[in-house]
Amino acid sequence: MGKIVIAIDGYSGCGKSSTAKAVAKDLGFTYIDSGAMYRAATVHFLNHYLSPANPHDVEKGLKSLEVSFHLNPETNRQETYLGGLNVEDEIRTMRVSEKVSEIATIKEIRKELVAQQQRLGKKKGVVMDGRDIGSVVFPDAELKVFMTADLETRAIRRQQELLEKGELVELEVIKTNLAERDRIDSSRVESPLKKVADAVEIDTSNLTFEGQVATIVQLAREVI
Ligand code: C5P
């Protein structure tokens, strides 16, 4: 089977990550969660009390920013590391969700993470999800998908995910966070979230998880 790049972009909480992961598994591809990299950068800035609004802090933060992914052999789950620290659970907390889009507006931070993402996808055979994968990271990706879902559906799904990790958050708080991230991500100057002309749009509001995965796998098989 040929190796291609599959770019999955879309709004916050559409199920991009879990869908992309399952698509990669089905095709025997590598899954790369670009959002996890922005989230890890956020933990780094928060932990070191660095402000993304201060250019000196950004420069300092980028010098020591080291994000990587490692497979946990016990759970068979790919986990995100910041230096030697496993931050997989921390990056999914509301503390990080509330700060990440601000971090992601900074040009220098994007430049560094986009370069890392391009290196990770160089050999193809990857499924990468994010906001600018089809537009900036891999504009030549063989398959581009743009996922959407209505806000209510997305918030309910995210609330369930957080609950499974032991964090109880009110639906309204989650809705506000998703809407605010969508607003910042879509209106920022640097690589704003948008559907590119050659992306296939999939509205997952009324699709099952299996349906979402099967649709993308089918599209991929038509290209491979
Ligand atoms: O995908 P996830 O929701 O984990 O991403 C968290 C945040 O990281 C997004 O809301 C967005 O601000 C930023 N992001 C980005 N570009 C990407 C991936 C994520 O700006 N490629």
Boltz pocket constraint, residues with backbone or C-beta under 6 A from the ligand:
constraints:
  - pocket:
      binder: B
      contacts: [[A, 12], [A, 13], [A, 34], [A, 35], [A, 36], [A, 38], [A, 39], [A, 100], [A, 101], [A, 102], [A, 104], [A, 129], [A, 130], [A, 131], [A, 132], [A, 133], [A, 181], [A, 182], [A, 185], [A, 191]]
      max_distance: 6.0
